Amino acid sequence: MTEHSSINSILCLLRHGICNTCALESLCGYGSICRGDVSPATSTERATKVADYTIIHTFCLSVYKYSCWAHAVIEIALLVASALVQQYPDSKLAIQVNNIALDSFLLRKQSISYPPLRVFAALLALGANWARYLCYRELGRQYTFQVAIIKDHKLITTGPYSIVRHPSYTAAFLKYMSNFLWHATPGAWLVESRFYEMKVSWLFLGPSFLMFCIFMKILMTRPQKEDELLKKEFGKKWEEWVEAVPYRHIPGVY
């Protein structure tokens, strides 16, 4: 094996490793990133909360979540089938498995691909989830999925919250943008397959797109609601924090 082919093999393995990781992250990332040694506060422990979730939000979120999981499982299956053919090009079994995968998942090309934009989306998703995890660990039991003030609430001003006031929302925004780039750009199964051309696909794509838009709205409106609650709860202490950390999302920008 020449030096050039060795380098290409290493780069190929690295690329597939990153993208396999992102596919697995899409499969496992929803909810699991927030499971650790500390349990979030229960509904009975919340003294004040802002209810901005409805049954429509819950339904769309479920469809969005399971659609992403299904997409991840399909891409992993296609990756494995493609890798078998590349590793064993003369194997009839490997070729048959790959052909079955291509036919079963309505793929128009020989395989899905990972252009630079998808690799960037993979890295962005991993970074965003890590940032969310750091926020969760810093907040501990005060981490909730609704805007809320819990019993014995403390103002957290350390860790990511010493850089910007709402780092979790910044990370969430990056996470959902990375999901969009990962699933809706050339090379993705959703783009390269014939599935989206079928009418039944809109049973999944419609609620998923609606949930994406809802999340974008929530991420833009919730920080202000949180600031209002925290200001009312902590008064001067909150004002001192705002003076020390003036930016909500991006240091030096906003």
C-alpha positions in Angstrom: 0.0 0.0 0.0 1.4 3.4 -1.0 1.7 6.4 1.3 -0.9 8.2 -0.7 -3.5 5.4 -0.4 -2.8 5.0 3.3 -3.5 8.7 3.8 -6.7 8.5 1.8 -7.8 5.4 3.8 -7.2 7.3 7.1 -9.1 10.3 5.9 -12.0 8.1 4.8 -12.1 6.3 8.1 -12.0 9.7 9.9 -14.8 11.1 7.8 -17.0 8.0 8.3 -16.2 8.0 12.0 -17.4 11.6 12.4 -20.5 11.0 10.4 -21.4 7.7 12.1 -21.0 9.4 15.4 -23.4 12.2 14.3 -25.9 9.6 13.1 -25.7 7.8 16.4 -26.0 11.2 18.2 -29.2 11.8 16.2 -30.5 8.5 17.4 -29.5 8.9 21.0 -29.2 12.6 21.6 -32.8 13.6 22.3 -33.2 13.5 26.0 -30.2 11.3 26.8 -27.8 14.3 26.8 -29.7 15.5 29.9 -29.5 12.4 31.9 -26.8 12.4 34.5 -26.3 12.3 38.3 -28.8 15.1 38.9 -32.5 14.8 38.2 -34.4 17.9 37.0 -37.0 19.3 39.3 -40.4 17.7 39.2 -43.6 19.6 38.4 -44.6 19.7 42.1 -41.3 21.5 42.9 -41.9 24.4 40.6 -43.2 27.5 42.3 -43.6 29.6 39.2 -43.6 28.6 35.5 -44.5 29.9 32.1 -46.6 27.4 30.2 -45.6 27.7 26.5 -46.1 24.1 25.6 -49.4 22.8 24.2 -50.6 19.4 23.0 -49.7 20.4 19.5 -46.1 21.1 20.6 -45.9 17.7 22.2 -47.3 15.9 19.2 -45.0 17.6 16.7 -42.0 17.1 19.0 -42.7 13.3 19.1 -43.0 13.1 15.3 -39.9 15.2 14.9 -37.9 13.1 17.4 -38.9 9.7 15.9 -38.4 11.0 12.4 -34.8 11.9 13.2 -34.3 8.5 14.9 -35.6 6.7 11.8 -33.4 8.8 9.5 -30.4 8.0 11.7 -31.2 4.2 11.7 -31.6 4.3 7.9 -28.3 6.1 7.3 -26.4 3.8 9.7 -27.8 0.8 7.8 -26.8 2.3 4.4 -23.3 3.1 5.8 -22.8 -0.5 7.0 -24.0 -1.9 3.6 -21.8 0.5 1.7 -18.8 -0.3 3.9 -19.3 -4.1 3.4 -19.2 -3.6 -0.4 -16.0 -1.4 -0.2 -14.3 -3.9 2.1 -15.4 -7.0 0.2 -16.0 -5.9 -3.4 -16.0 -9.5 -4.7 -18.5 -10.8 -2.1 -21.8 -11.6 -3.6 -23.4 -11.5 -0.1 -22.1 -7.9 0.5 -23.3 -6.8 -2.9 -26.7 -8.4 -2.3 -27.0 -6.7 1.1 -26.1 -3.3 -0.3 -28.6 -3.7 -3.2 -31.4 -4.7 -0.7 -30.6 -1.6 1.4 -30.6 0.6 -1.7 -34.0 -0.8 -2.8 -35.5 -0.9 0.6 -34.7 2.7 1.4 -35.6 4.1 -2.1 -32.1 5.5 -2.7 -31.5 6.8 -6.2 -27.7 6.8 -5.8 -25.2 4.1 -4.9 -24.8 5.4 -1.4 -25.3 8.5 0.8 -22.4 10.9 0.9 -20.7 13.3 3.3 -19.8 16.5 1.5 -18.1 19.2 3.7 -21.4 20.8 4.7 -22.6 17.6 6.2 -19.3 17.0 8.0 -19.6 20.6 9.4 -23.1 19.8 10.5 -21.9 16.7 12.3 -19.2 18.6 14.2 -21.6 21.4 15.0 -24.2 18.9 16.4 -21.6 17.3 18.7 -20.3 20.7 19.9 -23.8 22.0 20.6 -24.8 18.9 22.5 -21.6 19.1 24.6 -22.4 22.8 25.4 -26.0 21.8 26.4 -24.6 19.1 28.7 -22.3 21.6 30.4 -25.3 23.9 31.0 -27.3 21.1 32.4 -24.6 20.1 34.8 -24.2 23.7 35.9 -27.9 24.1 36.6 -28.5 20.7 38.3 -32.0 20.3 39.5 -32.9 23.8 38.2 -32.8 22.5 34.7 -36.3 22.3 33.3 -37.9 22.1 29.9 -40.3 24.9 30.8 -39.5 28.4 32.0 -39.8 28.0 35.8 -38.7 29.2 39.2 -38.5 26.2 41.5 -38.4 25.9 45.3 -35.2 27.3 46.8 -34.1 28.5 43.4 -30.6 29.9 43.1 -29.2 32.3 40.5 -26.6 30.4 38.5 -23.8 32.7 37.4 -20.9 30.2 37.0 -19.6 28.0 34.2 -21.2 28.8 30.8 -23.5 31.3 32.6 -20.4 33.5 33.3 -19.9 34.0 29.6 -23.5 34.6 28.4 -26.8 34.6 30.3 -28.6 32.0 28.2 -26.0 29.6 26.8 -28.4 26.6 26.7 -30.6 28.3 24.2 -27.6 29.3 22.0 -26.5 25.6 22.0 -30.1 24.5 21.3 -30.3 26.8 18.3 -27.0 25.5 16.9 -28.3 21.9 17.5 -31.4 22.4 15.5 -29.6 24.2 12.8 -27.1 21.3 12.6 -30.1 18.9 12.4 -31.5 20.9 9.4 -28.1 20.9 7.6 -27.5 17.2 8.4 -30.9 15.9 7.1 -31.8 18.4 4.4 -28.6 18.9 2.4 -27.2 17.0 -0.6 -25.8 13.6 0.5 -28.4 13.0 3.1 -30.8 10.0 2.7 -33.8 12.4 2.9 -32.5 14.3 -0.1 -31.0 11.5 -2.1 -34.0 9.1 -1.7 -37.4 9.1 -3.4 -39.1 9.1 -0.1 -39.9 12.8 0.0 -41.6 12.5 -3.4 -44.2 10.3 -1.8 -47.4 11.8 -0.4 -47.0 9.8 2.8 -43.7 11.5 3.6 -45.6 14.7 4.5 -47.2 12.9 7.5 -43.6 13.1 8.9 -42.2 16.1 7.2 -45.1 18.4 7.9 -45.1 18.1 11.7 -41.3 18.0 11.8 -41.0 21.3 9.9 -43.7 22.8 12.1 -41.8 21.7 15.2 -38.6 23.2 13.8 -40.4 26.5 13.4 -42.0 26.3 16.8 -38.6 25.7 18.4 -37.1 28.6 16.6 -39.8 30.9 18.0 -39.4 29.5 21.5 -35.7 29.9 21.4 -36.2 33.6 20.5 -38.9 34.4 23.0 -38.0 32.3 26.1 -34.8 34.2 27.2 -36.7 37.4 27.7 -39.4 35.6 29.7 -36.6 34.0 31.8 -35.0 37.4 32.4 -38.3 38.8 33.6 -38.8 36.0 36.1 -35.2 36.1 37.3 -35.3 39.8 37.7 -38.5 39.6 39.7 -37.1 36.8 41.9 -33.6 38.0 42.6 -33.8 41.8 42.1 -30.4 43.5 42.6 -28.5 40.2 42.4 -29.9 39.7 38.9 -29.0 43.3 38.0 -25.4 42.7 39.1 -25.2 39.6 37.0 -26.6 41.5 33.9 -24.0 44.1 34.5 -21.2 41.5 34.7 -22.6 39.4 31.8 -24.5 41.8 29.5 -24.9 39.4 26.5 -27.7 36.9 26.3 -26.4 34.5 23.6 -23.2 35.5 21.9 -20.3 37.3 23.7 -19.7 40.8 22.4 -22.6 40.6 19.9 -26.0 39.9 21.5 
